Amino acid sequence: MFRDERRKLWLNLFLVFVLWLTICFTGIYTAAKIWYSNEIFNHGFFVLPGSLYLIYLKRRDLLSQPINPALLPVVLILPALLVYVAGFAGDIQLLLHLATFSLFPLLIWSVIGHRAAWQIFFPLCFIMFSVPIGEQLIPYLQQITADGSVYLLKLSGIPLFRTGLYIEIPQGRFLVAEACSGVSFFIASLVIGSLYAYLNFKSSQKRILFTLISIFLPVLANIVRVYGIILVAYWSDMEHAAGADHIIYGWFFFAFVICCLLGLGELLREKSENDSAHKPNVIENTSQYSATRLWVIYTILIATVVWLYWISVYITKPTEMKQGIPFLQDVGELDCNSGFEWSPNFNKPSTTLMQYIGNPNRCDAQYYQAWFDEIDNELVSDLNKLYDEKSWSLVRNEAPVKLASGVEVSVRIIISPAGEERKVAYWFQIGEFIFGSPVKAKLYQTFTVMKGGNNTGVIHVVSLPVNSDMAAQVEKLSCSLPSKCN
């Protein structure tokens, strides 16, 4: 590649990088906050620099290819930009992060062209590991871990009783909590495994095989870890593997498993696959920089910057709580003095209301409402928990029930360490509209904000004893809330 063409390449890559930073600043900033605050995603700080280093290692192969800007990636760039704008307007961080870290490789592809981009296909895809996603797997990993460890304990002849995620042995009770799900190790193993496969295997079959091993191995290893902790506690009469001990054991165990994973990779790798003297296939360079194609890309990006500015200034304004408007509906609280301790664990609601409903002689039915203004918090968020996970665990999901409006709402059965089971149902109210689905509620909020509407909302939660009629109770409650159905 000639010197002038290299200058054009680096200049355009720099301009695209600056525009990406400008457009996706909110997505990058919020992702970095999650990387820093959540140990599950600490690896996010190293993914983008690591991807750039992998590209640097392929620089000879990259520069040996013709650099012809392409418009085909625009077919994917436009939807990604729309997703980012929707995430920005609706404060949907998942959409922000997915769009942010998919836009960057797509923009690089558009600047360098198809053949050059193919040379760095994996480094461009590796950037997607920057997206802080995976917490949604925690409940499933908890269930798999509990099921697998109980199976192994039964094979070992250890007497036990399981309720939900609680496993009781004669010496004590264990909870397969979020920290025991192994999600951190699962994500770390997938990142390390895919990177190792790329660097050490040439065969696509071996790369896929090793990546699959890095997915299943941490799940199986976590089952063995929980089984081993309970087994040691059983043998030592809870003197060992309880409290902080099992966390320390977990660190050493997972380090050992990672070593085993890499050792397995060394066994699979052939000597010829470690040939560092690989030379790129040098071809006649026919780089043709098309100013028209680049200006199409720049115009789209600049238009997006203007659109985001317009949304931030004229649409996403803080919504004030107007005096006299009943955002939270008082349904007539009973005169109760119940010692029952259940309450949702929501992330910074603006206003809350807890009431006892149902039978005045029992005081065991509760109705909870939380109002969110979407300034510093979110109505629909994974951080909003229907119960304190330190005191309750999920047993199962039950069939949905219908409100008076006909909207179906989800029902969950939860259990306490004392064996107390309860039903919990919830739904969302945005203005006059009611949603049983969090996805529909969030999408409606997003479109409302993009049109300049109100973005406030209320979560309604009902908690009843497990043998109570949830359908009758939520229908009765929803009759007192003027709403439209969705």
Secondary structure as UniProt FT lines:
FT   HELIX           3..23
FT   HELIX           25..37
FT   HELIX           39..41
FT   TURN            42..43
FT   HELIX           44..57
FT   HELIX           59..63
FT   TURN            72..73
FT   HELIX           74..90
FT   HELIX           93..112
FT   HELIX           114..119
FT   HELIX           121..126
FT   HELIX           127..130
FT   HELIX           135..137
FT   HELIX           138..155
FT   TURN            156..157
FT   STRAND          161..163
FT   TURN            164..165
FT   STRAND          166..169
FT   TURN            170..171
FT   STRAND          172..175
FT   HELIX           178..180
FT   HELIX           183..200
FT   HELIX           204..235
FT   TURN            236..238
FT   TURN            243..244
FT   HELIX           245..268
FT   HELIX           271..274
FT   TURN            276..277
FT   HELIX           291..314
FT   TURN            323..324
FT   STRAND          351..357
FT   TURN            360..362
FT   STRAND          365..372
FT   TURN            382..383
FT   TURN            389..391
FT   STRAND          393..402
FT   TURN            404..405
FT   STRAND          408..415
FT   TURN            417..418
FT   STRAND          421..430
FT   TURN            431..432
FT   STRAND          433..435
FT   HELIX           438..450
FT   TURN            451..452
FT   STRAND          457..465
FT   TURN            466..467
FT   HELIX           470..478
FT   TURN            479..480
FT   STRAND          484..485
//
